[in-house]
Amino acid sequence: MNLLFIDHHQDYQTQLLPGFFKELGNHCKVLIVHQNRFLHHRIKEKPIEIHQNVWSVQRLPFAPYRMILLSDTLSKLDAKGLYVQCKKYLSYLNFQPTFTEFISPFFRNHFQPLFSKFCSYWIIDHYSQVPGQPIYMSAIQAKYEKICAQKADIVFTTSRTLKNIFQTYTKRIVFIPNSADDEFFCPKWMSSTEEPEILKKYSRPIFGYFGGINSILDWDALLYLSQIRPYYTFLLFGWIDGGPELQQNNSFKKVMLQKNVHFVGKIPYNDLPTVMSHIDVGMILDAPNDFSKTRNQNKVYQYLLSGIPIIGPFAQPDYTPFKSLLHLAETKEELPEKADLALQANTPEQSKRRRMYAEKISLKSIVRHRIQCYENLLNNLSIEDFSYPPVDF
């Protein structure tokens, strides 16, 4: 089996799931083509083999996707450029895809098997529900998400909530959650017993958030928590990508002025397992809205693999099967108590319990289930959702 990924999110290869494509390469051949908009006539590089049986074409600068969404002409030019690129790369590799898989809805006019019999659509986020974007953008994206779901031979969703939304458009839809790379995380925290230098200057206990700093996060909740628990330290690891909407958020401004809140910035991805395993509590900061309800973040599984307790201001429905391992509040007023309980759960026994559960939802099991779905579709068999294992220990 051969897979061609048209990948809008380069981070899925280099950061978010570094072992996902590597594990796929143990089952089939994979080519990842990042969207290089309008630059097909300038591209000379050849695919790079990043893992065994896995090749990648690195992303180049591209035109703003809003232009693509709003213009059929630009969309057609973009799809034509994609076709030219893929044809060249596939010819070089002597590669005939079984599936062409898209990870964004932006090629809505050309959502068809470019070089393969089957086409799949991987829904990672509900783009049309992103908070703060203009209403007309939400309407356009909702339209294209529907078209892509209807045209795909199979649709993968990372949350059950996303599946419930999109199964109105197609019956060929399956839920497979995000995960974390245990082969990347576990050896690093197991071999590191000394506190990372970056944490030594902060007082304990340390609550850490890792990821994008944007307007999607619940700054009201973090502001409330940091004020009610002034003797707790809150560290924000990541990058600011919120734009004007974030800078205009009064709660965000106040959070950044709190003496016990510190913006650490982005750290090398290779350092993430060590730093993450040495903080006291991991934070999920999604605000309670329609977009957050559809998210099933791999950050949760990274925290679990690191063994640390987890708090959050919002009880995302997909985490219900293992909610006993989390400390999620229904309101921001509950957060301080949840933070206290999380600290009490920061014991070697509880840490082992969290890690053992995360290893049951390993990348290997996620990829095996996906491969089984591909094979069942090829053989005209039914496809089944991934089932979370019980928290039975």
Sequence and secondary structure as in RCSB ss.txt:
>XXXX:A:sequence
MNLLFIDHHQDYQTQLLPGFFKELGNHCKVLIVHQNRFLHHRIKEKPIEIHQNVWSVQRLPFAPYRMILLSDTLS
KLDAKGLYVQCKKYLSYLNFQPTFTEFISPFFRNHFQPLFSKFCSYWIIDHYSQVPGQPIYMSAIQAKYEKICAQ
KADIVFTTSRTLKNIFQTYTKRIVFIPNSADDEFFCPKWMSSTEEPEILKKYSRPIFGYFGGINSILDWDALLYL
SQIRPYYTFLLFGWIDGGPELQQNNSFKKVMLQKNVHFVGKIPYNDLPTVMSHIDVGMILDAPNDFSKTRNQNKV
YQYLLSGIPIIGPFAQPDYTPFKSLLHLAETKEELPEKADLALQANTPEQSKRRRMYAEKISLKSIVRHRIQCYE
NLLNNLSIEDFSYPPVDF
>XXXX:A:secstr
 EEEEEES THHHHTS TTHHHHHTTTSEEEEEE  TT TTT     EEEETTEEEE       HHHHHH HHHH
HHHHHHHHHHHHHHHHHHT   SEEEESSSTTGGG S SSSSEEEEEE S GGG TTS HHHHHHHHHHHHHHHH
H SEEEESSHHHHHHHTTT S EEE      HHHHHHHHHT  S  GGGTTS SSEEEEEEEESTTB HHHHHHH
HHH TTSEEEEEEEE  HHHHHT HHHHHHTT TTEEEEE   GGGHHHHHHTSSEEE  B SSHHHHT   HHH
HHHHHHT  EEESS  GGGGGGGGG EE SSGGGHHHHHHHHHHT SHHHHHHHHHHHHHT HHHHHHHHHHHHH
HHHTT             
